[in-house]
Amino acid sequence: MVSTPLIDFKVPVRAKLSALWAALMFCYVYGDYFGLYVPGKLSGMINGDGPIGPVSQSTLVVTSILLAVPGLMVFLSLVLPAAFCRWGNILLGALYIAVMALTMPGAWSFYQLLGVIEIGVGLLTVWYAWNWPRQDHTHTGSEL
């Protein structure tokens, strides 16, 4: 039996960035979900303990923004102008790396594992955005 080579196409950087943001969101969702199984977590929530301090409208708005941005970046990475998309991915990727690095110490092992994965995803996001392909400006011979 002769094996026919598989067709492999180049994945556009925008699709890679969008997929990385989707992966980050899955890790966030599972981390938050598994966090509900940590003893005392639900009773703390019932008593008003939030993700960044006592529950208030302000802390929940900040948390909502923090969680909404990766979801929006799934779409925005596909549609923003290239330069804006590149810098947005670099800056937001770095921000989310910092958020994970700051929230991991002292956390349960599952959260640290997901945090390491999220930092890796963030590093890939920054790397792909930083190394965004540039147009080739070859000379056509008609220039003076």
C-alpha positions as CSV (number, residue, x, y, z in Angstrom):
1,M,0.0,0.0,0.0
2,V,1.4,3.4,-1.1
3,S,1.0,6.2,1.3
4,T,-0.1,9.5,-0.2
5,P,1.5,12.5,1.5
6,L,-1.0,14.6,3.4
7,I,-1.7,18.1,2.3
8,D,-0.4,20.6,4.9
9,F,-1.3,24.3,4.6
10,K,0.2,27.3,6.3
11,V,-2.0,28.4,9.2
12,P,-2.4,32.2,9.2
13,V,-1.0,34.0,12.3
14,R,-4.5,35.4,13.0
15,A,-6.0,31.9,13.2
16,K,-3.2,30.8,15.5
17,L,-3.8,33.8,17.8
18,S,-7.5,33.3,17.8
19,A,-7.0,29.6,18.7
20,L,-4.6,30.5,21.5
21,W,-7.2,32.8,23.1
22,A,-9.8,30.1,22.8
23,A,-7.4,27.6,24.5
24,L,-6.7,30.2,27.3
25,M,-10.5,30.6,27.8
26,F,-10.9,26.8,28.2
27,C,-8.2,26.7,30.8
28,Y,-9.8,29.6,32.7
29,V,-13.2,28.0,32.6
30,Y,-11.9,24.6,33.9
31,G,-9.8,26.3,36.5
32,D,-12.7,28.2,37.9
33,Y,-15.0,25.2,37.7
34,F,-12.5,22.9,39.5
35,G,-12.0,25.7,42.0
36,L,-15.6,25.2,43.1
37,Y,-14.5,21.7,44.5
38,V,-11.9,23.2,46.8
39,P,-13.2,22.7,50.4
40,G,-14.6,26.0,51.7
41,K,-14.8,27.7,48.4
42,L,-18.6,27.6,48.0
43,S,-19.2,28.6,51.6
44,G,-16.9,31.5,51.1
45,M,-18.8,32.6,48.0
46,I,-22.0,32.4,50.0
47,N,-20.4,34.6,52.7
48,G,-19.5,37.2,50.1
49,D,-15.9,36.3,49.3
50,G,-15.1,37.0,45.7
51,P,-12.2,36.3,43.3
52,I,-10.5,39.6,44.2
53,G,-11.8,40.4,47.6
54,P,-15.2,41.0,49.1
55,V,-17.9,40.8,46.5
56,S,-19.1,44.1,45.3
57,Q,-20.4,45.4,42.0
58,S,-17.0,46.9,41.3
59,T,-15.0,43.7,42.0
60,L,-17.4,41.7,39.8
61,V,-17.1,44.3,37.0
62,V,-13.3,44.1,37.1
63,T,-13.5,40.3,37.2
64,S,-16.0,40.3,34.3
65,I,-13.7,42.4,32.2
66,L,-10.7,40.2,33.0
67,L,-12.7,37.2,31.8
68,A,-14.4,38.8,28.8
69,V,-11.2,40.1,27.2
70,P,-9.9,36.6,26.1
71,G,-13.3,35.8,24.6
72,L,-13.3,39.0,22.7
73,M,-9.8,38.4,21.5
74,V,-10.9,35.1,19.8
75,F,-12.9,37.3,17.4
76,L,-10.8,40.5,17.5
77,S,-7.6,38.6,16.5
78,L,-9.4,37.7,13.2
79,V,-10.8,41.1,12.3
80,L,-8.6,44.0,13.8
81,P,-6.2,45.8,11.5
82,A,-2.9,43.9,11.5
83,A,-0.8,46.4,13.4
84,F,-3.4,47.0,16.1
85,C,-4.0,43.2,16.3
86,R,-0.3,42.5,16.7
87,W,0.2,45.0,19.5
88,G,-3.0,44.1,21.2
89,N,-2.0,40.5,21.3
90,I,1.5,41.3,22.6
91,L,0.2,43.6,25.3
92,L,-2.8,41.5,26.4
93,G,-0.8,38.3,26.2
94,A,1.8,39.8,28.5
95,L,-0.9,41.1,30.9
96,Y,-2.5,37.7,31.2
97,I,0.9,36.0,31.8
98,A,1.4,38.5,34.7
99,V,-2.1,37.8,36.0
100,M,-1.4,34.1,36.1
101,A,2.0,34.5,37.6
102,L,0.6,36.6,40.4
103,T,-2.4,34.3,41.2
104,M,-0.5,30.9,41.1
105,P,1.6,31.1,44.3
106,G,0.0,29.0,47.1
107,A,-2.8,27.7,44.8
108,W,-3.9,24.1,44.6
109,S,-1.9,21.8,42.2
110,F,-4.7,21.7,39.5
111,Y,-4.7,25.5,39.4
112,Q,-0.9,25.7,39.2
113,L,-1.0,23.1,36.3
114,L,-3.5,25.1,34.4
115,G,-1.6,28.3,35.3
116,V,1.6,26.9,33.7
117,I,-0.4,25.9,30.6
118,E,-2.0,29.4,30.5
119,I,1.5,31.0,30.8
120,G,2.7,28.8,28.0
121,V,-0.3,29.8,25.9
122,G,0.4,33.5,26.7
123,L,4.0,33.1,25.7
124,L,3.0,31.6,22.4
125,T,0.5,34.4,21.9
126,V,3.2,37.0,22.4
127,W,5.7,35.1,20.3
128,Y,3.4,34.7,17.3
129,A,2.3,38.3,17.5
130,W,5.8,39.6,17.9
131,N,7.0,37.5,14.9
132,W,4.0,38.5,12.7
133,P,5.1,37.9,9.1
134,R,5.9,41.1,7.1
135,Q,5.2,41.8,3.5
136,D,8.1,41.1,1.2
137,H,9.4,44.3,-0.4
138,T,11.4,42.9,-3.3
139,H,12.6,45.2,-6.1
140,T,10.8,44.9,-9.4
141,G,13.5,46.5,-11.4
142,S,11.3,49.5,-12.3
143,E,12.6,51.7,-9.4
144,L,15.2,54.4,-10.2
